[in-house]
Amino acid sequence: MGAKSLMMALLLLFGCNIAPIAVVHEITAHEEQELHKTLESIDAGFLNRPPESQGGWQLPPEVRVCATAPISEGRVKKALDFWRDLGYSFSRIYYNDVSRHCIENVFSYNTIIIDLIDGSHREPALATTTSWIDRETREILKAKIALKNTWGEADRILEHELGHALGWLDYNQTGHIMHHEWSRGGLNTTGVEVQ
């Protein structure tokens, strides 16, 4: 049975009426000059537009940092505190997780997984976040952050990906935490604070 068939069977078995969709976000490294010219023209259209959310969590999610994740406990705490300072909450945090959530790559709802990036993503991706979202309610059901081996400890990478896991889309304003290109991002959090 394929993963999609298994998920649908479980949803039917437990009587859920959820039809989740998966949304993937990537943060990339500094790319070629031609791309920058394109991004400059995109930036102008986004400067006065607030960051957009794709949905939110019904309850504070738990965070599971897989034993294979290329990131230290201290770095994870710093990134979580960044979002806590903006008004977000997380339930339990598990470090060096070797449970089925990480090993089988089948994890529970209301969970954010942090792990090592695999070979299925395009080469420039420093990290990716995949979120499963209820089509009708826009509630985020679960999310998986995958970090490139040599970039787990870099400033702002996990903060940016946690932003996606919390529901924020990329925002093309230079210096903003949700800018999709790491080299053009920063610590500006305008528009993503809890109201």
C-alpha positions as CSV (number, residue, x, y, z in Angstrom):
1,M,0.0,0.0,0.0
2,G,1.4,3.4,-1.0
3,A,1.8,6.2,1.5
4,K,-1.1,8.2,0.1
5,S,-3.4,5.1,0.2
6,L,-2.3,4.4,3.8
7,M,-3.0,8.0,4.9
8,M,-6.5,7.9,3.3
9,A,-7.2,4.5,4.9
10,L,-6.1,5.8,8.4
11,L,-8.3,8.9,7.9
12,L,-11.3,6.8,7.0
13,L,-10.6,4.3,9.8
14,F,-10.6,7.1,12.4
15,G,-13.6,8.8,10.9
16,C,-11.7,12.0,10.0
17,N,-13.1,14.2,7.2
18,I,-9.7,15.8,6.6
19,A,-8.4,16.0,3.1
20,P,-4.8,17.3,3.8
21,I,-2.6,19.0,1.3
22,A,1.1,19.1,1.5
23,V,2.9,22.5,0.8
24,V,6.7,22.6,0.4
25,H,8.8,25.7,1.0
26,E,12.6,26.0,0.3
27,I,15.2,28.5,1.3
28,T,18.0,28.9,-1.1
29,A,21.5,30.2,-1.1
30,H,22.8,33.2,-2.9
31,E,22.2,32.5,-6.6
32,E,23.2,33.9,-10.0
33,Q,23.1,37.7,-10.8
34,E,20.3,37.2,-13.3
35,L,18.0,35.8,-10.6
36,H,18.8,38.9,-8.4
37,K,17.6,41.2,-11.2
38,T,14.3,39.3,-11.3
39,L,14.1,39.4,-7.5
40,E,14.7,43.1,-7.4
41,S,11.7,43.6,-9.7
42,I,9.6,41.3,-7.5
43,D,10.7,43.1,-4.3
44,A,9.1,46.3,-5.5
45,G,5.7,44.7,-5.6
46,F,5.9,43.3,-2.1
47,L,7.4,46.1,0.0
48,N,4.0,47.5,1.1
49,R,2.2,44.2,1.3
50,P,2.1,42.4,4.6
51,P,3.4,38.8,4.9
52,E,0.7,36.2,4.1
53,S,-0.2,33.2,6.3
54,Q,-1.2,29.9,4.9
55,G,-3.0,28.9,8.1
56,G,-2.2,28.2,11.7
57,W,-2.2,25.5,14.4
58,Q,-5.2,24.6,16.5
59,L,-3.0,23.8,19.4
60,P,0.7,24.6,20.1
61,P,2.7,21.9,18.2
62,E,5.2,19.6,19.7
63,V,8.7,19.7,18.2
64,R,10.8,16.6,17.6
65,V,14.4,17.0,16.6
66,C,15.6,13.8,15.0
67,A,18.9,12.3,16.1
68,T,20.1,12.7,12.4
69,A,19.3,16.4,12.3
70,P,22.4,18.5,11.7
71,I,21.7,21.0,14.4
72,S,22.6,21.4,18.1
73,E,20.1,21.6,21.0
74,G,21.3,25.1,21.7
75,R,20.6,26.2,18.2
76,V,17.1,24.8,18.2
77,K,16.3,26.5,21.6
78,K,17.5,29.8,20.1
79,A,15.2,29.4,17.1
80,L,12.2,28.4,19.2
81,D,12.8,31.4,21.5
82,F,12.9,33.7,18.5
83,W,9.3,32.7,17.7
84,R,8.2,32.6,21.4
85,D,9.3,36.2,21.7
86,L,6.8,37.0,18.9
87,G,4.0,35.3,20.8
88,Y,4.1,31.7,19.5
89,S,3.9,28.6,21.7
90,F,5.2,25.1,21.4
91,S,4.2,22.1,23.6
92,R,6.8,19.5,24.3
93,I,10.3,19.5,22.7
94,Y,12.1,16.3,22.1
95,Y,15.9,16.3,21.2
96,N,17.9,13.4,19.6
97,D,14.6,11.7,18.8
98,V,14.9,8.1,17.5
99,S,11.2,7.3,17.7
100,R,9.1,6.2,14.8
101,H,8.4,9.8,14.0
102,C,11.9,10.1,12.7
103,I,12.8,6.6,11.7
104,E,9.7,5.6,9.8
105,N,9.0,9.1,8.5
106,V,5.4,8.7,9.6
107,F,4.6,11.2,12.3
108,S,1.6,12.4,14.3
109,Y,-0.6,15.4,13.8
110,N,0.3,18.5,15.8
111,T,4.0,17.8,15.4
112,I,6.9,19.7,13.8
113,I,9.8,17.3,12.8
114,I,13.3,18.7,12.3
115,D,15.6,16.3,10.4
116,L,18.4,16.1,7.8
117,I,17.5,17.0,4.2
118,D,17.5,14.0,1.8
119,G,18.5,13.8,-1.8
120,S,15.0,14.5,-3.2
121,H,15.2,18.3,-3.1
122,R,16.6,20.6,-5.7
123,E,20.4,21.3,-5.2
124,P,20.3,25.0,-4.1
125,A,17.9,24.2,-1.2
126,L,19.6,24.9,2.2
127,A,16.4,23.7,4.0
128,T,12.8,22.8,3.2
129,T,9.6,22.8,5.1
130,T,6.6,20.6,4.1
131,S,3.3,21.4,5.8
132,W,0.2,19.3,5.7
133,I,-2.8,21.6,5.8
134,D,-6.6,20.9,6.1
135,R,-8.1,22.0,2.8
136,E,-11.2,23.4,4.3
137,T,-10.1,24.9,7.6
138,R,-6.6,25.9,6.6
139,E,-5.4,24.4,9.9
140,I,-1.8,23.2,9.8
141,L,-1.9,19.5,10.8
142,K,1.8,18.7,10.9
143,A,5.1,20.0,9.4
144,K,8.6,18.6,8.6
145,I,11.7,20.8,8.4
146,A,14.7,19.3,6.6
147,L,18.1,21.0,6.9
148,K,21.1,20.6,4.6
149,N,24.0,19.0,6.5
150,T,26.4,21.9,6.4
151,W,23.7,24.6,7.1
152,G,22.0,23.4,10.3
153,E,23.9,25.8,12.6
154,A,23.7,28.9,10.3
155,D,21.9,32.0,11.6
156,R,18.3,32.4,10.6
157,I,17.9,29.1,8.6
158,L,15.9,27.3,11.3
159,E,14.1,30.5,12.3
160,H,12.9,31.0,8.7
161,E,11.8,27.3,8.4
162,L,10.0,27.5,11.7
163,G,8.2,30.5,10.2
164,H,6.9,28.3,7.4
165,A,6.0,25.5,9.9
166,L,4.0,28.2,11.8
167,G,2.1,29.1,8.6
168,W,4.0,32.0,7.1
169,L,4.7,32.1,3.3
170,D,7.9,33.6,1.8
171,Y,8.0,37.4,1.9
172,N,10.2,39.1,-0.7
173,Q,11.3,42.1,1.4
174,T,15.1,42.4,1.9
175,G,16.0,41.9,5.5
176,H,12.8,40.1,6.5
177,I,13.0,36.7,8.3
178,M,10.7,35.2,5.7
179,H,12.7,36.2,2.6
180,H,13.1,33.1,0.6
181,E,16.8,33.7,-0.2
182,W,19.0,33.3,2.9
183,S,21.6,35.9,1.8
184,R,18.9,38.6,1.4
185,G,17.0,37.7,4.6
186,G,17.4,39.2,8.1
187,L,15.7,39.5,11.5
188,N,12.9,41.9,10.5
189,T,9.6,40.3,11.8
190,T,7.1,43.0,10.7
191,G,3.8,41.4,10.1
192,V,4.5,37.9,11.6
193,E,4.0,38.7,15.3
194,V,1.0,37.1,17.1
195,Q,-1.7,39.7,17.3
